[in-house]
């Protein structure tokens, strides 16, 4: 288990996501995920909101009308 924690810590130090590669690494991640997951998701949503509002608008935004190219429907 200690080796699993060391491997995950090495991933983080290298700037990579801690992806479990061995069975022991997965349970080692559970305590961290259960404590940090809500704040990480919040940060991700904030970043996505910022990116979304920074994109230029287009007349077809949010148009979810099905298109059929065989009938000549175009976007």
N, C-alpha and C positions, 0 to 999 in steps of 0.2 A: 504494500500500500504506500509505503514511503517513496518507493521508486516511482510509482504512478504520480504522486504529488510533485515530485521533482521534475518529471517529464512535462507535466502541465505547466509548472512554473517556468521551465525553460522556454516553452512555447510563448508564454506571455512576455518574458524578457526579450525574446527575439522579435516581438511585435506582431506575433501571429495569434489567431484565435486558439483557445485551448480545445482542440478537437481530440476526443478520446480515440486512441489507436489500439488500446489493449482493454481487456475486460475490467481490470482493476481501476482504470482511469475514469470510467463512467461513474461508479459510485463516489469517487473522489470529487467529482464535479457537483453532485447533487446539493450539498450544503451551500456551496457558493451560489448556485443558481436559485435556490429557494429564497435566499436572502437578497440577492442583487437583481434578480430578474425583473421585478416591477420597476425599479429605477432605470434599468437599461432600456426597457420597453418605452418608458416615458421619454427618455432622451432620444430614442430612435424616432418616435412620433414627432417630437419637436423638430428634429432635423428634416424629416420628410415634409413636414408642413412648410418649413423655410424653403426647401428645394421646390416644392410645388408652387408656391406663390412667386418664386423668382423666375419661373418659366414664362415666356411670352404667351399671351392668349391667342386662341385661334377660333375662327367661327364654328368649327366642328367640335370644339371641346364639349364633352359630356353628351354628345350625340350618340346614342346607343341604338339607333335605328338599324335593323339588319340590312345588310347590303348583299345583292346577288349580282356578281359580275356577268353571269350568263345572260341576264336580262338587260344589261347595260347600265346597272346601278354603279355609280362611281362615288368616291368620297370627294 
